[in-house]
């Protein structure tokens, strides 16, 4: 690791930037490349109607998702607007991850100026190699169910793919279709202009029309050449080459002057601004094509899981299995059974079940399944055995649970022991905050026990007096993540576990999350017309508690059974359920207690929100750059929110957000404005300027009005911890089995000169040195470092390694974190798709189409080394028949007869002449695994498609075992197989059953 000084990160005055930023931006000699990153870029470039990376990516994902949902619901009677409302908060968070990864290509120092990531400086060949690697990595991750890693690589892929159409002369050549060769190596290619071939003429105005040389705009097939614009000074631009252009590109002054980028509609930033819409249209079409190819390769079910569509929270249990835990295991088992039985087959059935057992020293294994019966079998197999001294490996188990569970999960931890692995607290906290997952502890132990006298656990040995603070890290983690820490008893543990059923629901929203240590405390929460099933969870010991409705009616909850709510009292937990129908308006709660109290008030509603903090960046790309980890205290920033779940006709409005301290005190109000960039009617994007980020922990409360004018409020679950130190991961390389790689990062010190310590951790044990690493950073300075990871030769391609980095000030509470996901990829992937070669076309089509048929015979082979994996008839009303050898010549084409023998069959099906077919497929059948039929990758598989002349087109999908896909388009009136619209996808994932991955299909 090496240290280096750095100029001041932020002006100490903290003065407002607002529109002054735009003036400042316009005079900076900095390059700008790519479509604009996000909605704020439109403001900074005065190009309000420009298409951004964010908009194109969001709109494409929404469209293909709705298209997929409609496909799997053959009797679907809803409309797109209604479907968008029900996509869920998890969907928009997943889309946000893709958008974040896309935008990061413009903001990270390791990628923002590298021409390979942006198709700049005629580095087209290198950019295509990278695109294909990203496709293979995405496919691998999806097939391994590593969805977060897949979203990251998909966002990177989209960015570079979209940039091609803005930075190249593709549009100027008159092309109106996407360039298939970028991702599909066997599609026709256009050569790139060599370094000594001039490509542009001089241009002396902001708008550059016809500045490309005629050779670069010709429509003659064999004379076309590709070029892309150079930007800045690295690499240097050869004489006569095109620049990227725009007022932020310093290369525009070198001959040939001007530029060709189509990033925006502003002539100040884009010399070819008049072609922006055409470039954005093709970029969007290319994005849609990738998404459809991905869906067809991994299957509809996996595709929808990739984007967490209508995601029901996972049921996640972390179970202490030492000998003292019999009652707790029984309670968890019964609660899981109740959830499974009550929700089986319904919309609230959990999508994933996860169990992580632990004791000392063993942790795991992780039991992850989609099958509730299998999960219950794992629960039944738990045995309360062994144990010993009181601490157990709890954080190791929580780390595994967070790594394997999807974002927005809630982890329920059953234990009676303090953590033996407290050194993992920072890594676990980072994962919980990064994934926005809650952690709730159900503890059957008295925290005040400090002597060697046996407690309720006579079976657990106490080697020394125990501290009453030994559970403090549990309380801290639950508080930060929005969960609870409940101290209860064996006799109450089953009743207390009701909290699991309360919280595991699709549309659960937070109305209040607050903690207090005061003797008397008063709190309020707002209920709107969309809220149902309001439940209050209070952990601690209450002396008095009074609930007051919006109309002024009161109930002493501890002594009165009515008229507002029902109270269930257990040791350590109060569960309060408001009676239905619940009166809309402001509810008040007054409590008296000598102990620490935590209030979590939840309800059911479609309307919720996501948020992040961002700062203006103008280094190479104007826009709002997301602040990763905890935000920096004391500096101005922007708060960006996405309100989800709005009904199509909902005329809701949102005026402001409030930053609220942990005790409920309002710290700062942030006025909000619409960004007008939402890709859907069911999500509203808002942005507001934070005068300064508070210096104390806080949560975010959103305030607005619903469609009928009633006030509406939502509260974030997690607690934001502002800090004065920042950690930025600069690169996320791929891992190759048997090789080492380095991850670069920067530590930015926003405070005085001081000593820091860094701890690194990963979930697979690939790190060479975890730390602690100590280093000195000057005032407002920075530190550059690296961590090394080594993937063993046995590492499985598709595996995701979760890396957490935590930095701490040695003398203050200042700390921050970063999380990175690294994917293991094969060293030499097969990237060549299968091929379809025509053998024979026969047609007897006449004017009455229903009285005649046509057929196509073809040979399907794998051009790579992986071998064929599967086939599927994607489109067409006919029948696809598979043979071992070339099918016989039809003696005469007659009317296609539908019969029982024409449905999907395999070996031993009806014979055709003297030759038996292997199988028959129809449209709607799932992919058929053929990996064991053709053992030699050079041996063809013979197929015949036969259809009525009323259906003149069909599409056959063919995969190899490396995940490469070929779309074979069949038409009745052509003597060749592949139409101009054919396309393939390629990747390096395993698809064959023998590789442990099966095809998914609805």
N, C-alpha and C positions, 0 to 999 in steps of 0.2 A: 504494500500500500504506500502511496505517496501523497504528500500534502502540497497544496498550492494556495496562494492568496487569491482573492477575488475582489472585484469592485463591489461597492455597496449594492445589496440586493434590492433595497427599496428606499426611496427617499424618506428620511426620518420625519419630515414634516407631515407625510401622509395626506397631502392635499388632494382634493377631488380631481379626477382626470376628465371624466365625462367627455364632452365633445372636443376638448383640447387635445385628447389622444389622437383624434382624427387628423388634426393639423400637424401634430408631431409626426404622425405616421407618414404623411404625404411628403415630408422633406427628408425622410431617412433613405440613404442609399442602400437599401437591403433588398434582396431578391424575394420574390413571392412566386410560388409554384403550386400547381394543382388546382382543381376546383376548390372553391372556398371551403374551409373546414366545417363551419357550423353557422347557425343563424346569426350570431353576433358579427360575423365577417361581413354580412350585408350592410350592417350599420357602418362599419369601419371603412368600407369601400364605396359607400353611397350607391350600391347596386341592389335595390330592394327586391327585384324580381329575378335575381340570380339563383340558379340551382346549386345547392351545396352538396358536399359529400354526405352530410347528415340527412338531408331531405331525400336524396336518391336512395340511400341505403334503407332508411326507415320505410319509405313508400314501397320499395321492392319487397322487403320482408313482409309487410302487411298484406300486399297483394297476393303473394305466393302462399302465404299462410291461409288466407281466406279461400283461395282457390283450392287448396288441399282439403280444408274442412268441407267445402262443398262437394268435392269428389268423393269423400268417404261417407257422406250423408246422401245417399241416392234419393231419398224422399225428403230432402231438405226444403222447407217452405219458408224459411226466414230470409232476411236480406243482409247485405254486407254490413250495413250500419249496426244492426242488432248483434251480429256476430262480433263486431269490433268491441262493443260494450262488454262482451263476455270473455274477451281474450285474457283478461286478468292482469293484476299488477306484476306478477312474475314474468309475463310476456314482455311487458314494456321494460322491465329491468334487463332482461336478456337482450332485447334490441339495443338498449343503452350500452351494454357491454360491447356489442359489435361496433356501434357508432363511436364509442370511446377509443377502441383499438384503431379504427379508421382514422380518426382525427389525430391520434398520437403520432402517426407517421409524419405529420406536419409540425409537431411540437418537440419531439424528442431530438436531442442533439445528435444522436447516432443515426437518425434516418432523415431528418428534415432537409439536409443538403446533399444526400447521396442520390445521384441521378438514377441509379438502378431501381430505387423504390418509387420513382416518379416518371419513368420513361423519358428522362431528359438526356440531353447531350448525345443523342443517337446511341444510347446504351440499350438498344432494343433487345438484343440477344440475351444479355445478362438479366434484363427485366423479365423476359419470358421464362427463363430458367427458374427465377425466383417465384414467379406466379405458379408454375407447375409444382414447385416444392410446397408452396403454401396450400395448394389444392390437396396434394397428397397428405399433408399434415392434418388438414381439416378432416378429411375422410377417415384417417386413422383414429383421430380423437373421437369422432362421432361413433364409430363402430366399437370403440372401447368404452363408450358411455362417459367419456371425459368431456362433458359439454362446455364447461368454462374455457378450457384450452381451445376447443373447436371454435368458439365464438371469437376468441382473440385472433387466431390465424385467419378466420374468415374476414374479419374487419380489415386486416392488413391486405389480404387479397383484393377486396373490393376497392381499397384506396388506389392501389397501383393500376388495376384494371380500368377504373374510371378515369384516371389521369391520362391513359393512353389516348383517349379520344379528344382530350383537351390540348394535349401537348404535341401531337403528331399532325401530319398533313393528311390523315385518313379522310376527314370530312372534306377538305379542299380538293381531294381527288374525285369527289362526287360519289363516294361510297354511301350507300343507304342501308347497308347491313353490317352487323358486327363482324369483327375480324376473328374468325374461328381459330386460326392458327396460333393465337396467343396461348390458348390452353390445350389445343388439340394438335399434336405435332404432325399427324398425317393429313391435315387439311392443307390446301394450297397456301403457299407463303409468298410474300412480296419482299424482295431483297432491300436491305438498308443501304442508303447512299454511302459510298466510301468517303474516307476523310478528305480526299483531294477533289471531291466533286462538289462544286458550289450548289447551294440550295435556295438561297434568297437574294433578292435585290435590295438596294437601299430604300429605306422608308424614313421620312423626316417629320412625320406627324404621329399623334397618339393612335389614330386609326390607320391601320396598314391594309389597304386593299390591293390584291394582285401583287404582293411582294414576293410570293413564291415563284421560282423560275418555272417556265412551262413544263420542264421535265418532271417537276414535282406535282403537277396537277393534271397530267395527261390521263386520259381514260383508256388508252390503248393497253390491252391486257399484258403484253410482253415487255412493255416499256416502263411500267410503273416502278417507282422507287419510294421507299419510306424515309422520312426524316423526322426528327424531333428537335425542339428548340434547346439551345444552350442557355444556362443561366449562371450569373455571378462570374467568378474567375476560376473556379475549380470544377471540372477541368477547363483548361483554356479553350476558347473558341477558335477553330481554324478560320482563316479568311474566307469570306463568302458564305459561311454557314448562317443559319437562322438562329436568332436569339429567342429566348422565352418571351421577353418583352415586358412592357409595363414600367411604371415609374419606380418600382422597387427592385428592378433588375439592372445591375451595374453593367452587364454584358451588352446591353442594348446600344451602347455607344461604339462598340467595336464592329467593324464591317463584317457582314452587312447589317447596317443599323436597322432598328425596329424590333419586330417580334411576331410570333404567330400564336400565342396562347389564347385559348377561348374559355378561360376560367370563370369569367364574370361578364356581366352586361355593361361594365364600366370601361370606356375607352382609356381611362387613366391607368387601369391595371391590366387590360386585355386588348392588345392591338387587333385581334380578330374577334372582338366582342359581338359583332354582327352574326357570327356563327355559333354563339354560345348555346342557343337552344338546340341546334342540330347535334352539337357535341354531347350535350347533356342527355338528349333523347337516346343516342346510341349507347352512352355509358349506362343509362338506366336499363336498356334492353340487354346489355351484356350482364349486368347484375342479376336481372331476372333469369337469364339463361343459366347462370351458375347455380342459383337457388333451385331451379327446376331439376337440373342435373343432379344436384346433391340429394334432393328429395327422392328422385327415381332410383338413385344408387343405394341409399341407406334405408329406404322405405318410408311410408307416410308416418308411421308411429314414431320412429326415431327422429324424423324431421320435426315433428311437433314437440317432441321432448327437448330437442336442441333449443327451441325458443320458449320452453316452459309454457306452452299454450294451455290455458285453463288449468293451471297447475294447482292441485290440492297439496297442501304442505305435507312433507314426509313425516312419518311416525318414527321418531328417533329416540331410542333408549340407550343410555350408558349405565351399565349395571355393575355395581360392586358385588362380587360373588364369594366373598369370604364367609366363614362359617356363621357369622352373626347376622347374615342378611336374609334368612329364610322368609320372614314376614314381608320384607320389601320386594323380594323376587315374586312372591305370591301375589302381592298387590299389583305389581306391574303386569304380570301375566293376565290377571283378571281384567285389568283396565284395557289391555290390548285386545283381549277377546271381545269385550263389550263394544269397542270401536269397530272391530271387524264385522261383528254380527249385525250391528245397527246400521252400518253404512255399505254393506255388501251390495255391489252392483249399482249403487246410487252415485249421484254427482259429487258427494262428499267423501267417497272412498279414497284413502290415501294413495298417491301415485307410487310411493316408494316406502319400503320398510327397512329400517336399519337398526341393528343391535350390535353394541360393542361391550363385551364383558371385560372386567379387569379385576385384578387383585395384586398382590405383591409376590413375585416380581413380574408375573405374566400379564400381558395386555393383548386383547383380541382373542381370536381373529374377528375381523369385521364380517358380519352377516348382512349382506345387502341383497334385497330381492324385491320383485314386483308382485310376488305371490303371497297373499296373506296367510294361506295355509302353511307355506314353508316357513314364514316368519314365526307363526305360532309353534311350529315344531322346534325351531331354535329356542324359543322361550321355554318350552317344556323341557328342553335338554339342560337348562341352567341348573346348576347344583350349588348350594351354599356350603362350600367345603374349604378347609384350610384356613389360612390367615395367620396372624401372629401379632407383631407389634402394630400399633394403631395406624400410622400413615400408610396410604395405598397409592397406586400409580394412576390417580384420577385424571390429571391433566393430559397424560399420554393418551388415555382413552378418549377424552373430549377432542383432542387434536385429530384423532382418526375419524371421529364422528363428523367433525366440521369439514374435514378434507373430502369425505365421501358423500356428504349430504348436499343437496342443491341449495343455492342461496335462498334467503327468506325462510329458512327452516327454524324450528324450535327444538332445542336439544334438552331432553329431560334426564337428569342425573340422579340416580338413586344410590345413596351411600350413607355410611355412618362414620366415615374416617376422613381425616384431614389429608392434604396432598403430600406425598413423598417427593413428587417431581415438580416442586414449586418453580424451578428454573425454567419450566416451559410456559409459565403464565403469560409472558409477553407474546410468545408465538401464538398461543391460543387466543389471546385478546385480539391480535392482529387479524387472525382468520375470522373471528366472530364479527368484527367491525367491517372487514372487507366484504364479507358475504351478507351482512345485515341479518345475521341469524341470532336468535335469542338463546340464552342458556339459563335454564331454571333448575335449581337444586332442591331436592326433597331429602332432607337430612333427618335421620332418626337418632339424634344424639343431642345431649345437652351441652351447649357451648360453654357453660359456666363450670363444667367439671374440670377440676384442677388437681385433685389428689389421686392417690393410688387406690382409693377405695373402689371396689367394683361398682360399675354403673349398671344400667339395665342390660349391659352386655357382659355377663359374668364369663362368657366364653372368650372374650377378647382380652389379651394380656396388656397390662400397662407397665412398661418398663421404667417410666419416669413421670413426674407430674406434667400435666398437659396445660398449655396456655389457653385461656379463653378466647384468644385472638387467632387460634389455629385455623378457623374457617373464614378469616377475613378476605382471603383471595377469592373464595367462592362468592362472597357477598359483592366484592368489587366487580367480578366478571358479570354476574347477573345484573347488577345495576347499570353497567356500561352498555350491555347488550339489550336491555329492556325486559329482562326476565325477572324472576323472583328467587330469593333464598328462603326456604320455609323450614323451620325447625319444628319437627313434629314427633310423634311417638309411634311405636309398633301398632298400638291399638287404633290409631287414626290414619295410618299411612294409606290404607285403601280409600277412605273417604277423601283425603287430601288429593289423591291422584286424579280426582274428578277434573282438576285443573287441566289435565292433558286433553280431555274431550272438549273442554271449553275453548282451548286455544287452537286445536287442529281443525281449521275450517278455511275454506277458500277465500271468503270475503271478510275476514276478521280485521277490524281497524282499531287503532288506539285513540281513545278520547282523552285520557289523562295518564301520565306516568310521572310520579313525583315521590320524593322521599323526604322524611322529616324526623328530627330528633327533639322537636319542641314538645312541651307539656300539652299545649293547646295549639291546634292548627286548623286552618280553614282553607278549603279548596273548592273549585268549581269546574264543571265540565258542561259542554253544550251537546244537546241531542237535536238532530234535525229530522226531517220527515223520511229520509232514506234509511235511518238507523233502526235496526231490529235487534232483539235479544241482548239488551244491555246488561253486562255482568261486571261487578266490582270484586276484585281480588285485593285483600288487605292482609299483608304479612306482618306479624308482630302481635303484641298484646294490647287490646283496647280496654280503656276504662269506661269511656262514653263515646257514642257516635250518633250524630243526628243528621238525617237526610232531609233536604227541603226541595220541593218541586218548583217549577217555574211559576206556578199559581200561588205559591206561598204555603202550601200544605206541608207539614212536617211529620216525621216519624223518628222516635228514638229506637234505633235498630236493635239495641241490646235488650230492650224491655218490651217493645211493642211489635206484634206480628204483622200489622197492617198500618196504613192503607197503601203504601208506596212500593214496598219491596219485601222480599222474603230473604231471611238471613239464615245461613248454615254456619255453625261455629265448630271449628275443629282446633286441635292444638296447633298453634302457629299460623293458622289461616282462617280468614273470614270470607265466605263466599256469599255475595249479595246480588240477588237477581231482581231487577226492576220488573214490576208487573206490566203486562201488555194490555191494551196499547200504551206505549210510553209517551207521555206528554212532551212535545217538542219545546225547546227553550233551554234556559240556563238553570242547571241543577247545582245545589250547594251541599257541601259535606263539611261538618265540623267534628273533629275528633280530639279525644284526650287520652294521653298515654304516657307512661314513664319509660317506654322502650322505643327503639327505632321502628318506624313504620314505613312501609312501602305501599303505595296505591297504584294499581294497574286497573284502568277502567276500559273495557273493550265492548265492541258491538259488531253487528253484521251490517255491511254496506258495500256496494260496488265502488263507491267513490273513495279514493285514497290518493296518496302522492308519493313521489320519489324526489330526491333532491341531491345536489352536490354544490360545492363551492368552487369558484373559478376566478382567475385573474386574466386581465388583458395581456396578450402576448403579441409582439410585433417584430420578432427576430427574423423570421423568414416568411411567416404566414400570419396575417392579421386574423384574430379571432379570440375566443375565450378558451383558455387552457384549464382543464380540470385540475384542481389541487388534490393530489393523491395523498392518502393517509389523513392525518389530522391537519386542519387548516392552521395558518400562522396567526398567532394572536397579535392584535394591535394594528393590523394593516387593513386598508380598504380591500374589499373583494366583491364579487358578485355571487348572489344566491340564485341558482337555476333550479326550477321545480317543474315536474311533469305531473299534472293531475290526471289520474286514470279512472276509467269506469264510468265516464259521463254518458248518459243516455243520448241517443241521436237528436232528440228534440229538447234536450236539457239546456236551458238558457242560463247556465250558472256563470257567476263572475267571482273573481277572487281579488281582494283589495290589497292585502298585506300578509306578511308572515311576521311572527314574533319569536325572537330568540329568548328562550325561557330557561332560567337557572334550575338546578336540580331540586330546589325547594319550592319551585313554582313562581319565583319572582321574575317579572318581565324585565329583560335587560335591554332590548332594542327592538324597534319596530322597523320592518323593511317593506317599503312600498313596492308593489309588483306591477309589471306591465306584461302584456302578451307578446310573445316573440313572433307570432303569426307564421310559424314554420312547422306546425304539427302535421304529421302524415296521416292523421286519422281524426274523425269527428269525436272519438271517444277519449282522446287525450288532449290536454291543453298545456302548452309549454309557457312558463312564466319566468321572468327574470327581474331581479331587484338588486339595487346597490346597497351593500352593507358598509356603513360609514367606517366601522372598524370591527374586526372580529373580536368578540369578548375575550377576556383573559381567564375566565372561569368556565367550567363545564356547563353545557347547555343542551337543550333539545329544541326542535323547530316546531312551531305551531302555525298551521295555515288557517287563514280566516277568509271567508267569502259569503256569498249568498246563493241559495239554490234557485231553481227555476221559478218558484213562486215568491221569492224575495225573503225567505226566512234565512237567518244566519246559519252558517255551516262552519264547523271547525274539525280539523284533524291534527294529531300530534305524532311526531316521529317516535319510534320505539327506542332507538339507540341514543346514547349520550355523546355529544361531540366534546372532545378534549383538546382545546386549543394549545398550541405549543410555540416554541421559538426555535425549533430545529426541524429541518426537512430532509427527507431521504428520497432520492430519485433513482429508480432503476433505469439505466441507459440502454441496455440491450437484453433481449431474451432469446438467446441462441437455442438451436435444436441440440438434443443429446443423441449421440450415436453409440450403440453398444460397443464396449471395449475402448472408448475414447474419453478424454477429459475436455471440459469446456469451461470458460470463465464468464461470469456475469459481472458487468461493470455497474458501478453506482457512484453517485455523488451525495455527500453530506453537506447541506447548506446551513450555516450558523446565522440565525437572525438575531443573535444576542451578543453579549460581550465575549471576549476570548476565554476559552475554557477547555477542559478535558472531557472527552466523550468515550463511551464504550459501545461497541457493536457486538450483537449476538446474532448469529445466523442459524437457521434450522431448516431441515427438510424432512418430509414424511417417508422417504425411502432410504435414508442413510447414505446418500451419494456425496454429501459435502466432505471435503478433505479436512477443513478446520472450521469448527463452529464458533470459536471464540472463548472468552471475550477478547476482542481486539480493542486496544486503547490508542487514542490519538488526540492530538491537540489541534484545535481549529481557531484561527484568529478571529477577531471581532468582525462580524459581517463577512466572514470568509467561507471557504469551502474546502472539502477534502475529497479526493478521488480514490476509490478503492475497488478491489475485485474479490470475489469469492470463487473458489474452484470446486467443480463437481466432476466426479468420475462415474460414468455409467458402466457397470460390469458387462462383460460379454454376454451374460445371460439376460440382460434387460430386454423386456418384451416391447417390440414396437407398438406404439399407441399409448403406452403408459405415460401419465402426466405426473411430474414431480413438482410438488408445491413447495416453493422456497419462501421463507419469511425472513425479513431483515428488521431488526429492532435496534434503534440508536437511543442512548440514554446520556444525559448530563450526569456526571459523577456527583455533583454537589447540589442538584435541584431536581424537582419532579419532571423537568422537561424531557420528553421522549417522543418518538414517532416511529412509524412502521411502514413497510412496503411488502407487498405480496406479489410473487411472480410465478407463472405456470410454464414449465419447460416440458416439451414433448419428446419422447424417445422415437426416433425415426430409423428405418433400415439404412445401412450404409450405401446400398446401390439399388434403389427401387426400380421396379419395372414400370415404365411410364408410357408404354405403347398399348393402345386399345386393341381389341379384337377387330377382325375385318369380316365383311359380308361380300361374297363374290357371286354374281349371278351365274346360274347354270342354264336356266331355260325359262322363258316366259310364254305362256299359252293363254289365248283369249278367244272366246266365242261370243263376245258381247254384241248384242243386237239392240234394236230400239226398245224392246220390252226387257228391261234390265232384270226383272225378277225371273225370267225364263232362261237365263244364261249365266255362266260363271267364268272367272279367270283364275289363273294360278301362276305362281312364281316359285321356281326351285332354286335354291342357293346353297353354297358351302360356307359355313361359318368356321373361322379359324382364329387362333390367338397369334398375333404377330410378335408378342413378347415371349418371355420364358416361363410365364406363370401358369398357363393352361386355362382352358375355359372353366367358368364357374357356374353360370346360370343364364337362362333366357326367360323373357317375358313378352307376351303380346300386349303392348301398351295401347294401341289403337287399332280399330278395324273390326268388322262384324263377321269375319270369316274364321277359319280354323287353321292352326299351325300344327303340322305333323312333323315329327322328328324321326330320322332314320339313321341306321349305322352306315349305309352306303348310298350312293346316288339313287334317288327315287326313280322308278320306272317311268317311261314315257306314257302319258295319258292316251289311251286309245281314242277317246272322244270326250269332250267336255260336255257334261250334261248338267241339268239343274242341281244345285247343291241341296242335298237332302239332310235335314236336321234329324238326328236320331240319337239314341242313348249312347251309341258308340262314338259319337263325335265330341264327347266331353273329355275332360282331362283324364288320360290313362297313362300308365307306364308299362314297362316290359311285359310282354304277353298280351298286348291289346289286339284288336281286330287286324286281320291281315289285309294287305293291298296286293292283289295278284299273288305272287309267290313270296312276297317280302313282308315281314312283320315290322310294324312301326314301333318305335321306342316309347313315344308319348304323344299326346295331343293337347294343345293349349287353346284357350279362348280368351278374349278380352275380359278382364276381371279376375282371371286366375293369378295367384301369387307367383313370383319367380320360381322357376323349376331348377333345382340343383342338378347340374350335369357334370360336376367335377370328377366323378368316378366313371363316367362313360368314355371320356376321351383322355386316356392316361398319357399319351404322347402329345405334347403341345403343338406339334406340327401336323397332327392328324385332324382333318376337318370333321365337323358335324354337319350332316345333311338335313335340310329342312325344306318343307313345301308349304306355302301358304295358299289356301284356296278360298275364294269368296264369291258371293253373288256380285253381278255387275252393278247392282244398286249401291254397293259400297266400293269405291274405286281406289281408296288409299288405306294404308295400314302402316304401323310402326312397330318394329321389333327391337327390343332392348337386349343387348348381349354384354355380359360382364366376364372379365377374367378374375382369377383368384387374387390379383393385386388390387382390385377395385376399379380398374379402368373400364369404362363403359362405352359402347358403340350404339348409336341410334341408326337403325337401318330403315330407311323410308321406302315403302313398296307402293308402286302405282300400277294400275292396270294397262295404261296406254303407252308405257315406255318400255324400251328394250334394254334399259339399264336399271340397276338396282338403286343406286344412291342418288337422291335428288340434291339440288343445290343447298337445301336447308338441312342437310344431314349434319350431325354434330356428335362429338364424343366427349366424354369426360375421362380424366385419368387420375390416378391416385396410387397410393402405396399401401392401402389397407387390405386386410385379409377378409375374403367373403366366403370362401368354401367352408362347408360344415367341418371338414377335417382340420381347419385352422381355428375352430372354436367360435366362429361367427356365422350366424344364419341370416337369411334374408327376412326382412320385415315387410309386411303388407297388411292392409286393412281389408 
